[in-house]
């Protein structure tokens, strides 16, 4: 199952991989919420929702190196490593709980903001709704898994 993990640049340097967290995926609930979308569109929606969660992660764990960039890691994991979240009315249809560490060998790629987005990401993390809206218009750059450790520096 392809999952999208909200992350930070600093986490890309963890030698073992990425720890459990709330992730996004194409779930039955997401398919039901967006019945007109094809598989590619649903994957893109899950990625965008993970990018929003990356901003929230930066708000709670500000980067020590001042590199405020959204990071979404795409990984392929066994379906039994993700579970549905309790329906508390606040989670999106794509949100699931990852129950185990994702090793780098399971990571397909990452999507990361370019440096010019840092001011908007920081403003969005600090609660600026206008900045968050502008981020929706920014595409994340694609990086191969072999490039991720270099991004962490």
QUICOR-V994169 format. One record per run of one state. SS is the DSSP state (~ for helix, > for strand, _ for the rest). FROM is the first residue (numbers start at 1). TO is the last residue. Records with the same first field share a line. If there is no record, write none. Layout:
BEGIN
SS->FROM-TO + FROM-TO
END
This chain:
BEGIN
_->1-1 + 8-9 + 14-16 + 19-21 + 26-27 + 34-38 + 61-70 + 77-78 + 85-94 + 99-101 + 113-114 + 126-128 + 137-140 + 153-153
>->2-7 + 17-18 + 22-25 + 71-76 + 82-84 + 95-98 + 102-103 + 107-112 + 141-144
~->10-13 + 28-33 + 39-60 + 79-81 + 104-106 + 115-125 + 129-136 + 145-152
END
